[in-house]
Amino acid sequence: MTRLEVIRAFRDWAVSATGLADSKVRMAEANDVRPAMPYATVQALETVAQGLPEKTSVGSSGYVVVSGHRTTTMRLAFFGSAGYDYAEKARLGIARDDLIIPALAAGISVQGLAGPIQNISAPRGTDFEDRFVVDFFVGWVATVTDNTSGGTIENIDSTATVGGIASDIDV
């Protein structure tokens, strides 16, 4: 799974969790006309590797898959006077079975909250814009497929010298 696929899957989860129309949940980095309020934005903040990568054994195909568990902090920002209520719906969505199963099928696990709902309302032009954010931990698996059919190392012969004593090493 790629980072962009994670963001898109989380966005789909957010649409279902909040009940906002598909056109009202957009990427935070979108450079187009903002929709009418209320609306929400999705943003990936940071991704942390969990543990060490895992590798499948090389089969007759010559391909090996390297994978690693990741946790990405995803931010939902809600704009408009009902923003807090939508943030609360999203927050409660982490326990809804009707959202958990499709998220897992899409390759993500919305695992928990990374903090409280924050009110970050601010002036916008001559008005005041209501804004609320809530962050979630989203688990997923990053994978890379490598073609090793160019050959595998069958034998390594080496000599190591430790404390003046030479030893042959065969691997």
Backbone as CSV, one residue per row, in Angstrom:
resi,resn,N_x,N_y,N_z,CA_x,CA_y,CA_z,C_x,C_y,C_z
1,MET,0.851,-1.170,0.000,0.000,0.000,0.000,0.900,1.236,0.000
2,THR,0.497,2.265,-0.716,1.263,3.510,-0.755,0.643,4.547,0.160
3,ARG,1.387,5.595,0.440,0.886,6.679,1.290,-0.370,7.297,0.694
4,LEU,-0.378,7.517,-0.622,-1.550,8.108,-1.268,-2.770,7.191,-1.151
5,GLU,-2.558,5.893,-1.270,-3.663,4.951,-1.090,-4.208,5.002,0.336
6,VAL,-3.328,5.184,1.310,-3.750,5.309,2.709,-4.607,6.557,2.879
7,ILE,-4.155,7.670,2.328,-4.904,8.926,2.445,-6.279,8.779,1.801
8,ARG,-6.330,8.190,0.625,-7.619,8.011,-0.067,-8.551,7.089,0.707
9,ALA,-8.015,6.004,1.267,-8.836,5.077,2.052,-9.362,5.766,3.311
10,PHE,-8.520,6.568,3.954,-8.965,7.293,5.153,-10.020,8.332,4.779
11,ARG,-9.847,8.974,3.640,-10.838,9.947,3.173,-12.197,9.272,2.983
12,ASP,-12.191,8.095,2.360,-13.441,7.350,2.169,-14.066,6.996,3.515
13,TRP,-13.216,6.596,4.478,-13.703,6.299,5.819,-14.338,7.549,6.435
14,ALA,-13.696,8.706,6.273,-14.198,9.958,6.846,-15.550,10.344,6.245
15,VAL,-15.718,10.129,4.940,-17.013,10.414,4.299,-18.099,9.575,4.965
16,SER,-17.837,8.289,5.145,-18.819,7.395,5.766,-19.045,7.735,7.237
17,ALA,-17.989,8.063,7.950,-18.105,8.336,9.385,-18.880,9.614,9.675
18,THR,-18.699,10.624,8.841,-19.316,11.928,9.118,-20.673,12.106,8.464
19,GLY,-20.913,11.386,7.376,-22.151,11.597,6.632,-22.084,12.788,5.698
20,LEU,-20.918,13.438,5.597,-20.754,14.531,4.638,-20.769,13.967,3.216
21,ALA,-21.220,14.759,2.281,-21.211,14.342,0.879,-19.768,14.127,0.428
22,ASP,-19.590,13.228,-0.529,-18.266,12.914,-1.054,-17.522,14.180,-1.496
23,SER,-18.228,15.107,-2.105,-17.611,16.345,-2.597,-17.229,17.308,-1.472
24,LYS,-17.654,17.018,-0.251,-17.382,17.902,0.890,-16.198,17.445,1.734
25,VAL,-15.573,16.323,1.359,-14.374,15.853,2.069,-13.254,15.799,1.047
26,ARG,-12.273,16.664,1.213,-11.227,16.838,0.208,-9.846,16.778,0.827
27,MET,-8.852,16.679,-0.006,-7.469,16.685,0.471,-7.120,18.098,0.946
28,ALA,-6.377,18.186,2.024,-6.014,19.489,2.580,-5.167,20.301,1.608
29,GLU,-4.379,19.601,0.798,-3.480,20.280,-0.126,-4.143,20.644,-1.450
30,ALA,-5.455,20.410,-1.587,-6.153,20.702,-2.844,-6.034,22.189,-3.163
31,ASN,-5.735,22.473,-4.400,-5.535,23.857,-4.830,-6.659,24.249,-5.790
32,ASP,-7.878,24.215,-5.270,-9.026,24.582,-6.084,-10.016,25.373,-5.231
33,VAL,-11.188,25.602,-5.748,-12.197,26.380,-5.038,-12.737,25.557,-3.872
34,ARG,-12.767,26.184,-2.710,-13.289,25.503,-1.530,-14.797,25.313,-1.657
35,PRO,-15.317,24.170,-1.226,-16.775,23.983,-1.280,-17.468,24.840,-0.227
36,ALA,-18.776,24.965,-0.377,-19.559,25.690,0.634,-19.488,24.923,1.949
37,MET,-19.566,25.652,3.055,-19.528,25.008,4.370,-20.859,24.323,4.641
38,PRO,-20.834,23.255,5.416,-19.684,22.636,6.070,-18.911,21.742,5.096
39,TYR,-17.619,21.607,5.348,-16.787,20.671,4.600,-15.615,20.267,5.474
40,ALA,-14.875,19.268,4.995,-13.745,18.751,5.768,-12.551,18.552,4.853
41,THR,-11.360,18.579,5.453,-10.133,18.261,4.722,-9.421,17.111,5.431
42,VAL,-8.675,16.345,4.639,-7.910,15.200,5.130,-6.438,15.488,4.873
43,GLN,-5.596,15.241,5.888,-4.166,15.496,5.732,-3.366,14.444,6.491
44,ALA,-2.364,13.876,5.826,-1.436,12.948,6.488,-0.340,13.786,7.137
45,LEU,-0.178,13.660,8.446,0.803,14.477,9.161,2.169,13.810,9.246
46,GLU,2.215,12.593,9.766,3.496,11.898,9.901,3.262,10.397,9.871
47,THR,4.281,9.673,9.433,4.207,8.216,9.384,5.400,7.643,10.135
48,VAL,5.111,6.677,10.999,6.137,6.048,11.818,6.172,4.559,11.496
49,ALA,7.378,4.019,11.302,7.539,2.578,11.095,7.387,1.873,12.431
50,GLN,6.686,0.746,12.424,6.486,-0.057,13.623,7.306,-1.331,13.485
51,GLY,8.371,-1.458,14.230,9.199,-2.652,14.164,10.073,-2.679,12.922
52,LEU,10.608,-3.856,12.640,11.509,-4.047,11.506,10.739,-4.570,10.300
53,PRO,11.248,-4.315,9.089,10.601,-4.872,7.896,10.649,-6.393,7.913
54,GLU,9.657,-6.996,7.259,9.589,-8.447,7.125,9.757,-8.801,5.657
55,LYS,10.353,-9.976,5.400,10.614,-10.380,4.021,10.093,-11.784,3.809
56,THR,9.399,-11.982,2.673,8.983,-13.339,2.320,10.175,-14.048,1.705
57,SER,10.184,-15.351,1.766,11.289,-16.091,1.151,11.152,-16.041,-0.364
58,VAL,12.264,-16.140,-1.028,12.278,-16.114,-2.493,11.776,-17.460,-2.987
59,GLY,10.719,-17.406,-3.785,10.175,-18.637,-4.350,10.720,-18.875,-5.742
60,SER,10.115,-19.797,-6.448,10.567,-20.127,-7.804,10.363,-18.960,-8.762
61,SER,9.473,-18.022,-8.410,9.226,-16.862,-9.274,10.387,-15.877,-9.252
62,GLY,11.212,-15.936,-8.219,12.326,-15.001,-8.107,11.938,-13.683,-7.468
63,TYR,10.689,-13.560,-7.006,10.237,-12.313,-6.390,10.210,-12.444,-4.877
64,VAL,10.575,-11.371,-4.217,10.516,-11.303,-2.764,9.695,-10.061,-2.404
65,VAL,8.857,-10.183,-1.382,8.051,-9.051,-0.925,8.579,-8.617,0.435
66,VAL,8.927,-7.352,0.533,9.365,-6.765,1.798,8.236,-5.874,2.281
67,SER,7.837,-6.053,3.528,6.726,-5.257,4.056,7.051,-4.766,5.449
68,GLY,6.374,-3.706,5.833,6.567,-3.145,7.161,5.302,-2.464,7.641
69,HIS,5.010,-2.619,8.899,3.833,-1.982,9.491,4.114,-0.499,9.720
70,ARG,3.123,0.316,9.425,3.238,1.766,9.565,2.041,2.309,10.341
71,THR,2.257,3.415,11.031,1.163,4.168,11.645,1.295,5.604,11.170
72,THR,0.234,6.088,10.533,0.208,7.460,10.046,-0.779,8.255,10.881
73,THR,-0.376,9.438,11.316,-1.290,10.345,11.986,-2.031,11.115,10.902
74,MET,-3.344,10.936,10.866,-4.193,11.588,9.872,-5.016,12.670,10.564
75,ARG,-5.091,13.827,9.936,-5.866,14.937,10.487,-7.119,15.167,9.654
76,LEU,-8.236,15.287,10.356,-9.477,15.751,9.745,-9.728,17.152,10.277
77,ALA,-9.896,18.102,9.374,-10.232,19.474,9.757,-11.630,19.758,9.226
78,PHE,-12.486,20.293,10.084,-13.875,20.574,9.725,-14.105,22.081,9.739
79,PHE,-14.746,22.556,8.704,-14.981,23.983,8.532,-16.481,24.251,8.564
80,GLY,-16.880,25.296,9.307,-18.289,25.675,9.403,-18.792,25.533,10.820
81,SER,-19.954,26.113,11.076,-20.489,26.142,12.438,-20.815,24.748,12.981
82,ALA,-21.062,23.773,12.116,-21.344,22.402,12.558,-20.068,21.560,12.628
83,GLY,-18.917,22.193,12.480,-17.645,21.466,12.436,-17.403,20.578,13.634
84,TYR,-17.718,21.067,14.833,-17.485,20.244,16.021,-18.318,18.977,15.962
85,ASP,-19.568,19.095,15.539,-20.461,17.931,15.482,-19.951,16.889,14.489
86,TYR,-19.422,17.335,13.357,-18.848,16.390,12.393,-17.585,15.738,12.950
87,ALA,-16.778,16.503,13.670,-15.574,15.936,14.295,-15.967,14.873,15.318
88,GLU,-17.035,15.129,16.044,-17.517,14.146,17.032,-18.015,12.881,16.339
89,LYS,-18.705,13.023,15.217,-19.148,11.842,14.458,-17.944,11.022,14.005
90,ALA,-16.915,11.698,13.527,-15.707,10.986,13.091,-15.054,10.287,14.273
91,ARG,-14.984,10.983,15.395,-14.364,10.403,16.582,-15.103,9.142,17.019
92,LEU,-16.417,9.150,16.964,-17.200,7.973,17.338,-17.117,6.873,16.281
93,GLY,-16.730,7.243,15.066,-16.644,6.286,13.972,-15.614,5.198,14.167
94,ILE,-14.626,5.416,15.033,-13.595,4.389,15.217,-14.154,3.129,15.871
95,ALA,-15.348,3.218,16.465,-15.949,2.052,17.118,-17.114,1.467,16.324
96,ARG,-17.399,2.016,15.151,-18.550,1.537,14.374,-18.151,0.368,13.477
97,ASP,-18.801,-0.789,13.696,-18.517,-1.981,12.896,-18.747,-1.750,11.410
98,ASP,-19.773,-0.953,11.071,-20.065,-0.714,9.656,-18.973,0.106,8.977
99,LEU,-18.066,0.694,9.735,-16.931,1.437,9.178,-15.631,0.652,9.287
100,ILE,-15.510,-0.167,10.321,-14.276,-0.918,10.550,-14.020,-1.913,9.424
101,ILE,-15.034,-2.673,9.049,-14.861,-3.734,8.050,-14.474,-3.170,6.682
102,PRO,-15.175,-2.142,6.158,-14.728,-1.581,4.865,-13.325,-0.967,4.934
103,ALA,-12.961,-0.375,6.074,-11.620,0.197,6.217,-10.565,-0.901,6.144
104,LEU,-10.807,-2.009,6.836,-9.864,-3.132,6.787,-9.765,-3.690,5.369
105,ALA,-10.897,-3.772,4.673,-10.890,-4.259,3.292,-10.092,-3.322,2.387
106,ALA,-10.069,-2.037,2.723,-9.300,-1.051,1.950,-7.828,-1.037,2.343
107,GLY,-7.455,-1.770,3.410,-6.056,-1.880,3.802,-5.631,-0.992,4.955
108,ILE,-6.595,-0.350,5.631,-6.230,0.503,6.771,-6.993,0.071,8.019
109,SER,-6.460,0.483,9.153,-7.117,0.280,10.432,-7.096,1.620,11.163
110,VAL,-8.275,2.210,11.349,-8.356,3.460,12.098,-8.305,3.059,13.562
111,GLN,-7.116,3.234,14.166,-6.814,2.606,15.442,-7.174,3.420,16.663
112,GLY,-7.243,4.702,16.556,-7.545,5.492,17.735,-7.301,6.960,17.493
113,LEU,-7.532,7.715,18.540,-7.387,9.161,18.477,-5.989,9.582,18.902
114,ALA,-5.463,10.578,18.208,-4.146,11.103,18.550,-4.270,12.348,19.419
115,GLY,-5.463,12.670,19.850,-5.664,13.838,20.692,-7.119,14.253,20.687
116,PRO,-7.430,15.335,21.392,-8.816,15.802,21.486,-9.246,16.567,20.233
117,ILE,-10.525,16.859,20.159,-11.009,17.779,19.130,-10.539,19.165,19.537
118,GLN,-9.876,19.849,18.613,-9.343,21.179,18.907,-10.111,22.241,18.130
119,ASN,-10.420,23.332,18.788,-11.062,24.476,18.143,-9.952,25.408,17.661
120,ILE,-9.787,25.510,16.340,-8.754,26.380,15.781,-9.394,27.460,14.910
121,SER,-10.597,27.903,15.326,-11.312,28.940,14.578,-10.438,30.170,14.428
122,ALA,-10.639,30.886,13.312,-9.773,32.027,13.014,-10.503,33.019,12.115
123,PRO,-10.017,34.272,12.123,-10.593,35.257,11.198,-10.281,34.861,9.753
124,ARG,-11.238,35.111,8.879,-11.047,34.894,7.447,-11.692,36.070,6.732
125,GLY,-10.849,36.935,6.218,-11.366,38.162,5.606,-12.026,39.021,6.670
126,THR,-13.263,39.398,6.440,-13.991,40.207,7.422,-14.868,39.355,8.318
127,ASP,-14.863,38.052,8.120,-15.665,37.124,8.920,-14.789,36.321,9.863
128,PHE,-15.452,35.470,10.614,-14.782,34.539,11.510,-15.146,33.146,11.040
129,GLU,-14.145,32.278,10.835,-14.393,30.938,10.311,-14.247,29.902,11.413
130,ASP,-15.313,29.118,11.616,-15.266,28.029,12.584,-14.461,26.882,11.989
131,ARG,-13.464,26.399,12.751,-12.614,25.287,12.323,-12.351,24.387,13.524
132,PHE,-12.456,23.098,13.278,-12.186,22.107,14.319,-11.340,21.002,13.712
133,VAL,-10.348,20.519,14.445,-9.501,19.425,13.956,-9.479,18.294,14.965
134,VAL,-9.337,17.085,14.428,-9.157,15.900,15.254,-8.205,14.981,14.492
135,ASP,-7.269,14.387,15.218,-6.239,13.534,14.620,-6.479,12.080,14.999
136,PHE,-6.191,11.192,14.045,-6.385,9.757,14.215,-5.091,9.021,13.905
137,PHE,-4.889,7.879,14.577,-3.806,6.965,14.211,-4.383,5.945,13.231
138,VAL,-3.723,5.791,12.088,-4.176,4.861,11.060,-3.055,3.874,10.775
139,GLY,-3.339,2.593,10.963,-2.363,1.546,10.705,-2.502,1.018,9.283
140,TRP,-1.371,0.616,8.702,-1.349,0.061,7.349,-0.035,-0.655,7.137
141,VAL,0.103,-1.323,5.999,1.327,-2.064,5.692,1.907,-1.550,4.377
142,ALA,3.157,-1.114,4.438,3.882,-0.693,3.233,4.556,-1.925,2.648
143,THR,4.527,-2.055,1.324,5.151,-3.217,0.680,5.978,-2.796,-0.525
144,VAL,7.024,-3.562,-0.751,7.868,-3.404,-1.936,8.118,-4.809,-2.473
145,THR,7.944,-4.979,-3.776,8.228,-6.264,-4.411,9.526,-6.132,-5.188
146,ASP,10.441,-7.055,-4.947,11.753,-7.005,-5.588,11.958,-8.260,-6.420
147,ASN,12.456,-8.085,-7.636,12.740,-9.211,-8.516,14.184,-9.654,-8.288
148,THR,14.323,-10.837,-7.737,15.668,-11.373,-7.483,16.019,-12.460,-8.486
149,SER,15.281,-12.524,-9.588,15.509,-13.599,-10.555,16.842,-13.469,-11.276
150,GLY,17.534,-12.345,-11.077,18.855,-12.180,-11.673,19.868,-13.105,-11.036
151,GLY,19.460,-13.779,-9.998,20.354,-14.724,-9.348,20.355,-14.517,-7.846
152,THR,20.647,-15.559,-7.160,20.760,-15.478,-5.714,22.165,-15.886,-5.323
153,ILE,22.588,-15.439,-4.188,23.913,-15.798,-3.685,23.806,-17.177,-3.049
154,GLU,24.545,-18.116,-3.573,24.488,-19.478,-3.051,25.562,-19.740,-2.008
155,ASN,26.728,-19.071,-2.151,27.816,-19.377,-1.247,28.689,-18.132,-1.093
156,ILE,29.148,-17.898,0.124,30.072,-16.800,0.399,31.284,-17.403,1.102
157,ASP,32.452,-17.166,0.543,33.699,-17.605,1.177,34.432,-16.358,1.641
158,SER,34.858,-16.379,2.886,35.528,-15.214,3.428,36.550,-15.653,4.466
159,THR,37.493,-14.787,4.716,38.467,-15.040,5.765,38.448,-13.848,6.711
160,ALA,38.314,-14.136,7.984,38.298,-13.078,8.987,39.510,-13.259,9.895
161,THR,40.086,-12.132,10.300,41.223,-12.181,11.216,40.825,-11.447,12.490
162,VAL,40.875,-12.185,13.598,40.536,-11.607,14.890,41.688,-11.912,15.838
163,GLY,42.278,-10.894,16.393,43.379,-11.085,17.342,44.558,-11.803,16.717
164,GLY,44.782,-11.585,15.405,45.912,-12.194,14.718,45.664,-13.623,14.270
165,ILE,44.475,-14.161,14.525,44.162,-15.527,14.128,43.200,-15.473,12.937
166,ALA,43.581,-16.086,11.810,42.746,-16.094,10.611,41.806,-17.282,10.648
167,SER,40.561,-17.066,10.243,39.565,-18.138,10.185,38.807,-18.038,8.866
168,ASP,38.590,-19.206,8.229,37.765,-19.229,7.037,36.300,-19.291,7.454
169,ILE,35.485,-18.504,6.741,34.040,-18.483,7.009,33.333,-18.858,5.725
170,ASP,32.541,-19.914,5.777,31.705,-20.320,4.640,30.257,-20.133,5.022
171,VAL,29.530,-19.403,4.191,28.111,-19.165,4.443,27.317,-19.724,3.284
